Amino acid sequence: MSSIVWAVILIAGGIGVILIEMFIPSGGILGLFAAFSIISGVVVAFMAGLEYGAVALVAVVVIVPIVVTMMLKWWPETAFGKMILIPDPKRYQDEEPNPHAHLVGRHGVVQKQMMPNGQIMVDDRTYDAVSQGTLIEEGTSIVVVTADGNRILVRPLRDGETEVARETSEQDDDISMSDDIADVVDDSSFEDPFA
């Protein structure tokens, strides 16, 4: 085989090893082999002639940065990249917020006895919910205290606590809320079982 063929094989092999490094993180060992292979390919091309060496050097100077840039752009999306790198917080800002956050402060009725979990109906929709550790009988009026992901925390509506309709928007019809939002998040009715 001629020197030109060996130069092309060494340079192509080095670029291939750089691509393999993207999928098999080796702590730089494969990168060292790739650099050695590419440098050897350029040296072999120069041994074949000055013109061949210059073409190989220019090709390496153009191709290797492009390959490395593509590797750095796509590597975080590979399975190995996701396992090794810390997730980008900007990526998760676009995700849909808490799907039940709109229920906080709304009033409803217990559909199935809560001990402490059960079903509630708020605005003619049924949801699975959890009480604050107390038994709530079916048909009892409740208020949603928090909604974290799919966990909806409710408490019984207190005596004298009335429902107040909030201003309606184009998207919402009559939505009931408690008089005082502070009452909604008040945990004074919660009894600590370990106290």
N, CA, C and O atoms as a DFTB+ gen file, in Angstrom:
780 C
 N C O
     1  1       0.841      -1.181       0.000
     2  2       0.000       0.000       0.000
     3  2       0.881       1.237       0.000
     4  3       1.980       1.252       0.556
     5  1       0.367       2.257      -0.635
     6  2       1.155       3.488      -0.710
     7  2       1.004       4.312       0.561
     8  3       0.111       4.076       1.374
     9  1       1.892       5.275       0.711
    10  2       1.870       6.142       1.882
    11  2       0.594       6.966       1.964
    12  3       0.117       7.257       3.061
    13  1       0.042       7.341       0.836
    14  2      -1.186       8.138       0.812
    15  2      -2.344       7.342       1.403
    16  3      -3.129       7.881       2.183
    17  1      -2.457       6.088       1.046
    18  2      -3.539       5.248       1.574
    19  2      -3.391       5.111       3.090
    20  3      -4.380       5.199       3.817
    21  1      -2.160       4.896       3.572
    22  2      -1.942       4.803       5.018
    23  2      -2.285       6.113       5.712
    24  3      -2.863       6.102       6.799
    25  1      -1.943       7.221       5.112
    26  2      -2.261       8.525       5.706
    27  2      -3.766       8.702       5.828
    28  3      -4.261       9.151       6.861
    29  1      -4.498       8.348       4.767
    30  2      -5.968       8.478       4.797
    31  2      -6.557       7.542       5.846
    32  3      -7.466       7.925       6.582
    33  1      -6.037       6.307       5.916
    34  2      -6.550       5.354       6.910
    35  2      -6.284       5.861       8.332
    36  3      -7.167       5.783       9.187
    37  1      -5.096       6.371       8.590
    38  2      -4.778       6.876       9.931
    39  2      -5.629       8.084      10.307
    40  3      -6.128       8.165      11.429
    41  1      -5.799       9.023       9.380
    42  2      -6.604      10.217       9.674
    43  2      -8.072       9.838       9.859
    44  3      -8.710      10.294      10.809
    45  1      -8.615       9.014       8.967
    46  2     -10.015       8.588       9.089
    47  2     -10.223       7.774      10.367
    48  3     -11.246       7.908      11.038
    49  1      -9.245       6.934      10.696
    50  2      -9.343       6.156      11.934
    51  2      -9.330       7.050      13.160
    52  3     -10.073       6.811      14.112
    53  1      -8.484       8.086      13.144
    54  2      -8.441       9.023      14.259
    55  2      -9.760       9.763      14.439
    56  3     -10.231       9.944      15.561
    57  1     -10.354      10.191      13.321
    58  2     -11.660      10.868      13.390
    59  2     -12.729       9.891      13.869
    60  3     -13.620      10.269      14.631
    61  1     -12.644       8.643      13.427
    62  2     -13.582       7.622      13.896
    63  2     -13.465       7.383      15.396
    64  3     -14.470       7.198      16.083
    65  1     -12.235       7.387      15.898
    66  2     -12.028       7.184      17.337
    67  2     -12.580       8.381      18.118
    68  3     -13.094       8.210      19.223
    69  1     -12.479       9.581      17.557
    70  2     -13.083      10.752      18.211
    71  2     -14.597      10.552      18.328
    72  3     -15.193      10.855      19.362
    73  1     -15.212      10.039      17.257
    74  2     -16.661       9.779      17.295
    75  2     -17.001       8.681      18.298
    76  3     -18.025       8.758      18.977
    77  1     -16.158       7.667      18.395
    78  2     -16.395       6.602      19.371
    79  2     -16.299       7.162      20.790
    80  3     -17.037       6.740      21.681
    81  1     -15.390       8.111      20.995
    82  2     -15.244       8.748      22.311
    83  2     -16.551       9.390      22.762
    84  3     -16.819       9.498      23.958
    85  1     -17.361       9.814      21.798
    86  2     -18.635      10.443      22.124
    87  2     -19.580       9.444      22.794
    88  3     -20.354       9.826      23.671
    89  1     -19.529       8.186      22.399
    90  2     -20.447       7.183      22.933
    91  2     -19.834       6.336      24.050
    92  3     -20.557       5.754      24.858
    93  1     -18.511       6.271      24.093
    94  2     -17.836       5.492      25.130
    95  2     -16.850       6.409      25.844
    96  3     -15.688       6.492      25.448
    97  1     -17.299       7.097      26.889
    98  2     -16.384       7.987      27.607
    99  2     -15.222       7.193      28.203
   100  3     -15.434       6.230      28.940
   101  1     -14.008       7.598      27.883
   102  2     -12.839       6.851      28.343
   103  2     -11.904       7.715      29.184
   104  3     -10.790       7.295      29.499
   105  1     -12.337       8.890      29.540
   106  2     -11.481       9.769      30.316
   107  2     -10.333      10.338      29.501
   108  3      -9.325      10.764      30.065
   109  1     -10.472      10.349      28.195
   110  2      -9.462      10.943      27.330
   111  2      -8.501       9.959      26.698
   112  3      -7.698      10.351      25.852
   113  1      -8.557       8.692      27.081
   114  2      -7.632       7.706      26.512
   115  2      -7.895       7.543      25.020
   116  3      -6.956       7.548      24.225
   117  1      -9.165       7.396      24.629
   118  2      -9.472       7.293      23.203
   119  2      -9.108       8.578      22.468
   120  3      -8.698       8.539      21.308
   121  1      -9.256       9.716      23.142
   122  2      -8.870      10.985      22.531
   123  2      -7.373      11.046      22.253
   124  3      -6.954      11.590      21.232
   125  1      -6.560      10.486      23.159
   126  2      -5.114      10.429      22.926
   127  2      -4.782       9.533      21.737
   128  3      -3.936       9.877      20.911
   129  1      -5.451       8.381      21.654
   130  2      -5.233       7.503      20.499
   131  2      -5.655       8.199      19.205
   132  3      -4.982       8.080      18.181
   133  1      -6.763       8.921      19.256
   134  2      -7.221       9.647      18.065
   135  2      -6.206      10.698      17.651
   136  3      -5.887      10.821      16.468
   137  1      -5.699      11.456      18.612
   138  2      -4.702      12.489      18.289
   139  2      -3.439      11.852      17.728
   140  3      -2.880      12.358      16.755
   141  1      -2.977      10.757      18.315
   142  2      -1.786      10.070      17.820
   143  2      -2.009       9.569      16.398
   144  3      -1.124       9.691      15.551
   145  1      -3.183       9.008      16.129
   146  2      -3.489       8.498      14.796
   147  2      -3.537       9.625      13.764
   148  3      -3.007       9.479      12.663
   149  1      -4.162      10.733      14.111
   150  2      -4.279      11.850      13.167
   151  2      -2.901      12.464      12.900
   152  3      -2.567      12.754      11.752
   153  1      -2.115      12.660      13.936
   154  2      -0.769      13.226      13.751
   155  2       0.092      12.275      12.917
   156  3       0.843      12.707      12.042
   157  1      -0.025      10.987      13.198
   158  2       0.730      10.008      12.399
   159  2       0.298      10.043      10.947
   160  3       1.138       9.945      10.053
   161  1      -1.002      10.183      10.690
   162  2      -1.501      10.267       9.314
   163  2      -0.940      11.480       8.589
   164  3      -0.581      11.382       7.416
   165  1      -0.859      12.620       9.264
   166  2      -0.310      13.833       8.639
   167  2       1.186      13.649       8.368
   168  3       1.676      14.067       7.319
   169  1       1.911      13.032       9.295
   170  2       3.343      12.793       9.100
   171  2       3.572      11.849       7.914
   172  3       4.449      12.098       7.086
   173  1       2.794      10.776       7.831
   174  2       2.919       9.837       6.706
   175  2       2.600      10.549       5.397
   176  3       3.251      10.290       4.385
   177  1       1.599      11.452       5.396
   178  2       1.271      12.195       4.174
   179  2       2.428      13.107       3.773
   180  3       2.721      13.235       2.584
   181  1       3.086      13.740       4.735
   182  2       4.244      14.574       4.415
   183  2       5.401      13.728       3.883
   184  3       6.180      14.194       3.051
   185  1       5.514      12.488       4.359
   186  2       6.567      11.617       3.861
   187  2       6.319      11.250       2.401
   188  3       7.270      10.976       1.669
   189  1       5.049      11.241       1.960
   190  2       4.723      10.936       0.573
   191  2       5.006      12.132      -0.330
   192  3       5.226      11.964      -1.529
   193  1       5.002      13.304       0.221
   194  2       5.269      14.495      -0.573
   195  2       4.732      15.726       0.139
   196  3       3.815      15.643       0.956
   197  1       5.327      16.878      -0.190
   198  2       4.946      18.127       0.460
   199  2       3.491      18.500       0.145
   200  3       2.761      18.967       1.019
   201  1       3.083      18.290      -1.102
   202  2       1.707      18.627      -1.490
   203  2       0.701      17.764      -0.726
   204  3      -0.294      18.273      -0.211
   205  1       0.966      16.442      -0.654
   206  2       0.062      15.538       0.064
   207  2      -0.003      15.897       1.552
   208  3      -1.076      15.885       2.155
   209  1       1.130      16.209       2.121
   210  2       1.176      16.583       3.525
   211  2       0.400      17.852       3.803
   212  3      -0.314      17.941       4.802
   213  1       0.540      18.867       2.896
   214  2      -0.189      20.125       3.079
   215  2      -1.690      19.901       2.977
   216  3      -2.453      20.465       3.762
   217  1      -2.123      19.085       2.020
   218  2      -3.552      18.792       1.861
   219  2      -4.076      18.053       3.100
   220  3      -5.161      18.361       3.593
   221  1      -3.313      17.087       3.596
   222  2      -3.739      16.333       4.777
   223  2      -3.823      17.248       6.001
   224  3      -4.759      17.147       6.794
   225  1      -2.843      18.138       6.150
   226  2      -2.845      19.058       7.289
   227  2      -4.039      20.002       7.244
   228  3      -4.700      20.219       8.259
   229  1      -4.320      20.569       6.056
   230  2      -5.473      21.466       5.912
   231  2      -6.776      20.701       6.172
   232  3      -7.682      21.223       6.822
   233  1      -6.870      19.465       5.667
   234  2      -8.077      18.654       5.884
   235  2      -8.283      18.390       7.375
   236  3      -9.405      18.475       7.874
   237  1      -7.213      18.072       8.075
   238  2      -7.314      17.807       9.509
   239  2      -7.707      19.069      10.260
   240  3      -8.544      19.022      11.160
   241  1      -7.104      20.204       9.893
   242  2      -7.397      21.472      10.575
   243  2      -8.859      21.881      10.354
   244  3      -9.441      22.554      11.204
   245  1      -9.449      21.489       9.239
   246  2     -10.848      21.834       8.964
   247  2     -11.797      20.791       9.543
   248  3     -12.788      21.149      10.180
   249  1     -11.514      19.518       9.335
   250  2     -12.457      18.453       9.693
   251  2     -12.513      18.207      11.204
   252  3     -13.604      18.064      11.755
   253  1     -11.375      18.154      11.879
   254  2     -11.365      17.813      13.311
   255  2     -12.161      18.820      14.144
   256  3     -12.947      18.387      14.987
   257  1     -12.007      20.149      13.960
   258  2     -12.852      21.060      14.758
   259  2     -14.347      20.891      14.483
   260  3     -15.171      21.030      15.387
   261  1     -14.689      20.590      13.228
   262  2     -16.109      20.370      12.913
   263  2     -16.620      19.136      13.653
   264  3     -17.704      19.168      14.237
   265  1     -15.857      18.061      13.632
   266  2     -16.266      16.831      14.311
   267  2     -16.356      17.046      15.825
   268  3     -17.305      16.586      16.460
   269  1     -15.378      17.738      16.401
   270  2     -15.392      17.990      17.847
   271  2     -16.574      18.882      18.225
   272  3     -17.216      18.650      19.249
   273  1     -16.868      19.897      17.415
   274  2     -18.010      20.776      17.685
   275  2     -19.315      19.993      17.636
   276  3     -20.175      20.151      18.502
   277  1     -19.456      19.147      16.615
   278  2     -20.667      18.320      16.532
   279  2     -20.755      17.374      17.724
   280  3     -21.839      17.137      18.258
   281  1     -19.613      16.837      18.138
   282  2     -19.597      15.929      19.274
   283  2     -20.057      16.646      20.544
   284  3     -20.857      16.109      21.310
   285  1     -19.553      17.850      20.762
   286  2     -19.941      18.596      21.962
   287  2     -21.402      19.024      21.919
   288  3     -22.036      19.179      22.963
   289  1     -21.932      19.214      20.726
   290  2     -23.332      19.611      20.600
   291  2     -24.263      18.421      20.825
   292  3     -25.279      18.557      21.507
   293  1     -23.933      17.268      20.268
   294  2     -24.827      16.115      20.329
   295  2     -24.547      15.179      21.491
   296  3     -25.432      14.417      21.882
   297  1     -23.361      15.209      22.049
   298  2     -23.030      14.264      23.107
   299  2     -23.936      14.380      24.319
   300  3     -24.313      13.346      24.870
   301  1     -24.314      15.582      24.774
   302  2     -25.213      15.647      25.935
   303  2     -26.569      14.979      25.694
   304  3     -27.264      14.646      26.655
   305  1     -26.957      14.778      24.439
   306  2     -28.247      14.154      24.140
   307  2     -28.166      12.630      24.091
   308  3     -29.200      11.962      24.071
   309  1     -26.954      12.068      24.071
   310  2     -26.820      10.618      24.035
   311  2     -27.103      10.035      25.414
   312  3     -27.137      10.761      26.407
   313  1     -27.307       8.719      25.468
   314  2     -27.594       8.056      26.746
   315  2     -26.444       8.238      27.735
   316  3     -26.671       8.486      28.919
   317  1     -25.219       8.115      27.247
   318  2     -24.071       8.292      28.131
   319  2     -23.960       9.741      28.596
   320  3     -23.655      10.002      29.760
   321  1     -24.206      10.669      27.697
   322  2     -24.142      12.083      28.060
   323  2     -25.155      12.439      29.126
   324  3     -24.855      13.210      30.037
   325  1     -26.358      11.884      29.021
   326  2     -27.401      12.160      30.013
   327  2     -27.053      11.560      31.371
   328  3     -27.423      12.108      32.409
   329  1     -26.337      10.430      31.363
   330  2     -25.958       9.806      32.634
   331  2     -24.840      10.584      33.323
   332  3     -24.786      10.639      34.552
   333  1     -23.958      11.179      32.545
   334  2     -22.770      11.806      33.111
   335  2     -22.985      13.276      33.442
   336  3     -22.542      13.747      34.489
   337  1     -23.653      13.996      32.569
   338  2     -23.794      15.441      32.728
   339  2     -24.944      15.804      33.648
   340  3     -25.905      15.045      33.779
   341  1     -24.850      16.956      34.281
   342  2     -25.928      17.499      35.094
   343  2     -26.993      18.041      34.145
   344  3     -26.648      18.703      33.167
   345  1     -28.291      17.779      34.404
   346  2     -29.335      18.261      33.499
   347  2     -29.338      19.787      33.395
   348  3     -29.039      20.492      34.358
   349  1     -29.676      20.269      32.224
   350  2     -29.743      21.695      31.965
   351  2     -31.048      22.237      32.543
   352  3     -32.119      21.822      32.099
   353  1     -30.999      23.155      33.521
   354  2     -32.242      23.649      34.132
   355  2     -33.111      24.405      33.141
   356  3     -34.330      24.442      33.312
   357  1     -32.535      25.005      32.118
   358  2     -33.327      25.741      31.131
   359  2     -34.240      24.808      30.360
   360  3     -35.309      25.216      29.907
   361  1     -33.823      23.549      30.209
   362  2     -34.625      22.593      29.454
   363  2     -35.955      22.329      30.154
   364  3     -36.979      22.144      29.497
   365  1     -35.940      22.313      31.492
   366  2     -37.142      21.969      32.235
   367  2     -38.016      23.172      32.562
   368  3     -39.093      23.007      33.135
   369  1     -37.576      24.377      32.210
   370  2     -38.405      25.560      32.447
   371  2     -39.593      25.588      31.506
   372  3     -40.630      26.157      31.845
   373  1     -39.466      24.985      30.328
   374  2     -40.531      25.008      29.347
   375  2     -41.590      23.941      29.607
   376  3     -42.659      23.968      28.998
   377  1     -41.299      23.003      30.509
   378  2     -42.266      21.960      30.783
   379  2     -43.496      22.540      31.462
   380  3     -43.439      23.588      32.105
   381  1     -44.600      21.839      31.305
   382  2     -45.860      22.300      31.872
   383  2     -45.756      22.360      33.394
   384  3     -45.248      21.427      34.015
   385  1     -46.231      23.444      33.998
   386  2     -46.183      23.540      35.458
   387  2     -47.150      22.547      36.097
   388  3     -47.814      21.774      35.406
   389  1     -47.217      22.582      37.397
   390  2     -48.061      21.681      38.161
   391  2     -49.477      21.641      37.568
   392  3     -50.138      22.678      37.508
   393  1     -49.956      20.473      37.130
   394  2     -51.258      20.399      36.468
   395  2     -52.451      20.674      37.387
   396  3     -53.547      20.960      36.906
   397  1     -52.248      20.589      38.694
   398  2     -53.356      20.792      39.624
   399  2     -53.198      22.059      40.465
   400  3     -53.927      22.244      41.440
   401  1     -52.263      22.926      40.104
   402  2     -52.027      24.141      40.888
   403  2     -53.262      25.040      40.917
   404  3     -53.471      25.769      41.886
   405  1     -54.072      24.994      39.876
   406  2     -55.265      25.843      39.822
   407  2     -56.315      25.454      40.862
   408  3     -57.258      26.210      41.096
   409  1     -56.166      24.289      41.486
   410  2     -57.152      23.831      42.470
   411  2     -56.924      24.407      43.871
   412  3     -57.830      24.367      44.703
   413  1     -55.744      24.935      44.140
   414  2     -55.434      25.431      45.487
   415  2     -56.405      26.545      45.854
   416  3     -56.563      27.518      45.117
   417  1     -57.053      26.387      47.011
   418  2     -58.018      27.369      47.492
   419  2     -59.446      27.097      47.040
   420  3     -60.374      27.745      47.524
   421  1     -59.640      26.174      46.144
   422  2     -60.987      25.875      45.659
   423  2     -61.723      24.954      46.627
   424  3     -61.119      24.175      47.364
   425  1     -63.017      25.068      46.599
   426  2     -63.882      24.264      47.457
   427  2     -64.453      23.123      46.650
   428  3     -64.638      23.229      45.437
   429  1     -64.732      22.021      47.344
   430  2     -65.326      20.867      46.701
   431  2     -66.030      20.001      47.710
   432  3     -66.257      20.411      48.848
   433  1     -66.377      18.792      47.290
   434  2     -67.105      17.856      48.132
   435  2     -66.416      16.499      48.043
   436  3     -65.949      16.100      46.977
   437  1     -66.357      15.788      49.178
   438  2     -65.768      14.450      49.197
   439  2     -66.719      13.484      48.502
   440  3     -67.889      13.382      48.873
   441  1     -66.220      12.781      47.503
   442  2     -67.024      11.801      46.767
   443  2     -66.937      10.427      47.420
   444  3     -67.944       9.732      47.556
   445  1     -65.721      10.037      47.825
   446  2     -65.508       8.766      48.514
   447  2     -64.747       9.058      49.786
   448  3     -63.792       9.835      49.786
   449  1     -65.174       8.433      50.876
   450  2     -64.604       8.690      52.201
   451  2     -63.079       8.747      52.138
   452  3     -62.435       7.917      51.497
   453  1     -62.522       9.746      52.816
   454  2     -61.080       9.944      52.814
   455  2     -60.506       9.436      54.129
   456  3     -60.846       9.948      55.195
   457  1     -59.635       8.430      54.059
   458  2     -59.017       7.891      55.260
   459  2     -57.574       7.511      55.020
   460  3     -57.323       6.306      55.008
   461  1     -56.643       8.326      54.837
   462  2     -56.720       9.742      54.530
   463  2     -56.853      10.022      53.030
   464  3     -57.002      11.182      52.644
   465  1     -56.802       8.994      52.174
   466  2     -56.966       9.290      50.753
   467  2     -58.349       8.883      50.285
   468  3     -58.988       8.002      50.860
   469  1     -58.799       9.547      49.221
   470  2     -60.113       9.291      48.668
   471  2     -60.303      10.142      47.435
   472  3     -59.342      10.600      46.817
   473  1     -61.577      10.348      47.083
   474  2     -61.868      11.147      45.902
   475  2     -62.686      12.367      46.275
   476  3     -63.550      12.323      47.150
   477  1     -62.384      13.470      45.578
   478  2     -63.116      14.712      45.787
   479  2     -63.658      15.176      44.450
   480  3     -63.178      14.769      43.392
   481  1     -64.669      16.038      44.511
   482  2     -65.195      16.654      43.297
   483  2     -65.067      18.161      43.457
   484  3     -65.601      18.755      44.395
   485  1     -64.340      18.768      42.510
   486  2     -64.156      20.216      42.482
   487  2     -64.515      20.671      41.081
   488  3     -63.978      20.158      40.099
   489  1     -65.422      21.634      40.985
   490  2     -65.859      22.170      39.690
   491  2     -66.291      21.062      38.737
   492  3     -65.890      21.041      37.573
   493  1     -67.110      20.143      39.238
   494  2     -67.677      19.047      38.450
   495  2     -66.637      18.100      37.867
   496  3     -66.898      17.423      36.872
   497  1     -65.461      18.049      38.481
   498  2     -64.431      17.090      38.067
   499  2     -63.981      16.319      39.294
   500  3     -63.868      16.882      40.383
   501  1     -63.727      15.033      39.117
   502  2     -63.307      14.173      40.216
   503  2     -61.790      14.049      40.229
   504  3     -61.159      13.867      39.188
   505  1     -61.210      14.151      41.431
   506  2     -59.764      14.047      41.617
   507  2     -59.477      13.103      42.775
   508  3     -60.274      12.996      43.707
   509  1     -58.331      12.415      42.718
   510  2     -57.843      11.664      43.871
   511  2     -57.122      12.655      44.770
   512  3     -56.343      13.483      44.296
   513  1     -57.384      12.567      46.067
   514  2     -56.806      13.542      46.996
   515  2     -56.459      12.862      48.310
   516  3     -56.826      11.713      48.557
   517  1     -55.738      13.609      49.148
   518  2     -55.307      13.128      50.463
   519  2     -55.721      14.170      51.488
   520  3     -55.586      15.371      51.253
   521  1     -56.235      13.696      52.648
   522  2     -56.573      14.644      53.715
   523  2     -55.325      14.914      54.544
   524  3     -54.274      14.322      54.304
   525  1     -55.442      15.801      55.512
   526  2     -54.313      16.149      56.371
   527  2     -54.130      15.134      57.498
   528  3     -53.698      15.491      58.594
   529  1     -54.450      13.904      57.236
   530  2     -54.263      12.851      58.233
   531  2     -55.520      12.521      58.993
   532  3     -55.492      11.669      59.881
   533  1     -56.623      13.166      58.673
   534  2     -57.875      12.902      59.383
   535  2     -58.864      12.237      58.447
   536  3     -58.761      12.347      57.225
   537  1     -59.831      11.538      59.046
   538  2     -60.903      10.917      58.290
   539  2     -61.913      11.989      57.891
   540  3     -62.333      12.787      58.729
   541  1     -62.299      12.012      56.630
   542  2     -63.311      12.955      56.161
   543  2     -64.420      12.127      55.510
   544  3     -64.180      11.355      54.582
   545  1     -65.621      12.308      56.015
   546  2     -66.762      11.524      55.533
   547  2     -67.215      11.965      54.147
   548  3     -66.968      13.096      53.727
   549  1     -67.876      11.060      53.450
   550  2     -68.432      11.346      52.129
   551  2     -69.484      12.446      52.233
   552  3     -70.305      12.439      53.150
   553  1     -69.461      13.389      51.297
   554  2     -70.413      14.485      51.282
   555  2     -69.949      15.717      52.049
   556  3     -70.624      16.746      52.017
   557  1     -68.810      15.637      52.740
   558  2     -68.281      16.766      53.503
   559  2     -67.668      17.790      52.555
   560  3     -66.980      17.431      51.599
   561  1     -67.924      19.073      52.827
   562  2     -67.313      20.136      52.027
   563  2     -65.849      20.266      52.419
   564  3     -65.499      20.210      53.598
   565  1     -65.001      20.439      51.414
   566  2     -63.560      20.533      51.652
   567  2     -62.994      21.745      50.916
   568  3     -63.658      22.347      50.072
   569  1     -61.747      22.087      51.256
   570  2     -61.002      23.116      50.544
   571  2     -59.640      22.515      50.213
   572  3     -59.049      21.817      51.036
   573  1     -59.143      22.785      49.013
   574  2     -57.841      22.268      48.593
   575  2     -56.749      23.140      49.213
   576  3     -56.728      24.354      49.007
   577  1     -55.841      22.517      49.976
   578  2     -54.784      23.234      50.667
   579  2     -53.556      23.378      49.767
   580  3     -53.059      24.487      49.572
   581  1     -53.069      22.270      49.221
   582  2     -51.923      22.301      48.314
   583  2     -52.137      21.294      47.199
   584  3     -52.913      20.347      47.327
   585  1     -51.433      21.522      46.110
   586  2     -51.438      20.586      44.994
   587  2     -50.007      20.509      44.485
   588  3     -49.517      21.430      43.832
   589  1     -49.346      19.404      44.791
   590  2     -47.958      19.218      44.400
   591  2     -47.883      18.028      43.459
   592  3     -47.934      16.877      43.893
   593  1     -47.762      18.312      42.165
   594  2     -47.777      17.236      41.181
   595  2     -49.156      16.611      41.156
   596  3     -50.151      17.304      40.943
   597  1     -49.225      15.298      41.372
   598  2     -50.524      14.619      41.407
   599  2     -51.059      14.460      42.824
   600  3     -52.106      13.841      43.013
   601  1     -50.373      15.000      43.816
   602  2     -50.813      14.896      45.212
   603  2     -51.593      16.155      45.579
   604  3     -51.037      17.252      45.645
   605  1     -52.881      15.977      45.814
   606  2     -53.761      17.081      46.190
   607  2     -54.106      16.908      47.665
   608  3     -54.682      15.894      48.061
   609  1     -53.749      17.910      48.480
   610  2     -53.994      17.859      49.923
   611  2     -55.207      18.727      50.246
   612  3     -55.269      19.890      49.846
   613  1     -56.178      18.154      50.978
   614  2     -57.406      18.870      51.311
   615  2     -57.643      18.835      52.812
   616  3     -57.047      18.035      53.534
   617  1     -58.531      19.723      53.268
   618  2     -58.988      19.716      54.658
   619  2     -60.478      20.032      54.640
   620  3     -60.982      20.613      53.679
   621  1     -61.189      19.647      55.711
   622  2     -62.625      19.949      55.761
   623  2     -62.848      21.459      55.839
   624  3     -62.030      22.191      56.397
   625  1     -63.945      21.903      55.281
   626  2     -64.332      23.310      55.348
   627  2     -64.777      23.593      56.782
   628  3     -65.581      22.844      57.338
   629  1     -64.264      24.660      57.380
   630  2     -64.582      24.988      58.774
   631  2     -65.960      25.636      58.873
   632  3     -66.482      26.180      57.901
   633  1     -66.535      25.562      60.077
   634  2     -67.819      26.224      60.322
   635  2     -67.643      27.719      60.144
   636  3     -66.671      28.298      60.631
   637  1     -68.560      28.332      59.463
   638  2     -68.501      29.772      59.252
   639  2     -67.631      30.172      58.071
   640  3     -67.669      31.328      57.651
   641  1     -66.859      29.260      57.532
   642  2     -66.028      29.572      56.374
   643  2     -66.932      29.533      55.146
   644  3     -67.579      28.524      54.867
   645  1     -66.964      30.619      54.438
   646  2     -67.871      30.709      53.295
   647  2     -67.088      30.704      51.998
   648  3     -65.887      30.971      51.959
   649  1     -67.802      30.395      50.961
   650  2     -67.195      30.395      49.639
   651  2     -67.407      31.755      49.003
   652  3     -68.486      32.340      49.094
   653  1     -66.372      32.244      48.367
   654  2     -66.454      33.523      47.677
   655  2     -66.089      33.284      46.230
   656  3     -65.053      32.689      45.929
   657  1     -66.940      33.748      45.335
   658  2     -66.662      33.568      43.908
   659  2     -65.593      34.548      43.484
   660  3     -65.679      35.739      43.785
   661  1     -64.585      34.054      42.787
   662  2     -63.520      34.935      42.332
   663  2     -63.931      35.538      41.001
   664  3     -64.852      35.060      40.340
   665  1     -63.236      36.588      40.624
   666  2     -63.518      37.240      39.353
   667  2     -63.401      36.220      38.229
   668  3     -62.466      35.420      38.203
   669  1     -64.336      36.251      37.317
   670  2     -64.289      35.290      36.220
   671  2     -63.480      35.854      35.074
   672  3     -63.479      37.057      34.812
   673  1     -62.795      34.955      34.403
   674  2     -62.048      35.332      33.205
   675  2     -62.670      34.618      32.017
   676  3     -63.677      33.924      32.157
   677  1     -62.073      34.789      30.858
   678  2     -62.629      34.122      29.680
   679  2     -62.525      32.615      29.812
   680  3     -63.358      31.892      29.267
   681  1     -61.503      32.118      30.536
   682  2     -61.294      30.683      30.627
   683  2     -62.090      30.069      31.773
   684  3     -62.489      28.908      31.678
   685  1     -62.330      30.803      32.842
   686  2     -62.965      30.239      34.032
   687  2     -64.391      30.758      34.175
   688  3     -64.690      31.919      33.895
   689  1     -65.262      29.849      34.624
   690  2     -66.593      30.273      34.997
   691  2     -66.579      30.486      36.505
   692  3     -65.528      30.808      37.059
   693  1     -67.686      30.319      37.172
   694  2     -67.771      30.598      38.596
   695  2     -66.877      29.634      39.372
   696  3     -67.153      28.436      39.429
   697  1     -65.807      30.159      39.969
   698  2     -64.858      29.351      40.719
   699  2     -64.883      29.849      42.151
   700  3     -64.669      31.036      42.398
   701  1     -65.143      28.954      43.101
   702  2     -65.277      29.381      44.476
   703  2     -63.951      29.284      45.202
   704  3     -63.171      28.355      44.992
   705  1     -63.708      30.281      46.078
   706  2     -62.482      30.340      46.865
   707  2     -62.887      30.671      48.299
   708  3     -64.000      31.140      48.537
   709  1     -62.005      30.435      49.238
   710  2     -62.311      30.750      50.625
   711  2     -62.166      32.247      50.866
   712  3     -61.546      32.958      50.075
   713  1     -62.758      32.726      51.992
   714  2     -62.684      34.150      52.324
   715  2     -61.250      34.590      52.532
   716  3     -60.832      35.634      52.031
   717  1     -60.513      33.805      53.258
   718  2     -59.164      34.209      53.620
   719  2     -58.192      33.123      53.192
   720  3     -58.265      31.994      53.679
   721  1     -57.295      33.453      52.297
   722  2     -56.330      32.476      51.803
   723  2     -55.465      31.958      52.940
   724  3     -55.013      30.814      52.881
   725  1     -55.219      32.752      53.968
   726  2     -54.418      32.301      55.106
   727  2     -55.084      31.118      55.795
   728  3     -54.396      30.240      56.314
   729  1     -56.431      31.082      55.808
   730  2     -57.128      29.953      56.400
   731  2     -56.895      28.672      55.612
   732  3     -56.909      27.573      56.167
   733  1     -56.683      28.829      54.319
   734  2     -56.500      27.661      53.464
   735  2     -55.223      26.926      53.824
   736  3     -55.196      25.695      53.836
   737  1     -54.174      27.662      54.116
   738  2     -52.899      27.031      54.417
   739  2     -52.641      26.915      55.916
   740  3     -51.538      26.551      56.323
   741  1     -53.633      27.217      56.736
   742  2     -53.491      27.119      58.181
   743  2     -53.495      25.646      58.575
   744  3     -54.446      24.923      58.277
   745  1     -52.436      25.202      59.241
   746  2     -52.334      23.817      59.650
   747  2     -52.638      23.626      61.132
   748  3     -52.267      22.605      61.710
   749  1     -53.305      24.591      61.752
   750  2     -53.545      24.491      63.193
   751  2     -54.515      23.350      63.520
   752  3     -54.538      22.864      64.651
   753  1     -55.319      22.918      62.533
   754  2     -56.251      21.827      62.805
   755  2     -55.549      20.479      62.725
   756  3     -56.142      19.460      63.079
   757  1     -54.325      20.451      62.278
   758  2     -53.579      19.222      62.151
   759  2     -53.063      18.797      63.522
   760  3     -52.414      19.578      64.218
   761  1     -53.349      17.571      63.901
   762  2     -52.881      17.040      65.182
   763  2     -51.685      16.155      64.923
   764  3     -51.767      15.209      64.139
   765  1     -50.566      16.454      65.580
   766  2     -49.363      15.665      65.408
   767  2     -49.503      14.364      66.180
   768  3     -49.613      14.403      67.405
   769  1     -49.503      13.206      65.516
   770  2     -49.690      11.933      66.220
   771  2     -48.491      11.552      67.084
   772  3     -48.616      10.668      67.931
   773  1     -47.339      12.185      66.899
   774  2     -46.151      11.835      67.668
   775  2     -45.926      12.766      68.854
   776  3     -44.978      12.568      69.614
   777  1     -46.778      13.777      69.030
   778  2     -46.586      14.751      70.111
   779  2     -47.053      14.189      71.425
   780  3     -46.970      14.866      72.450
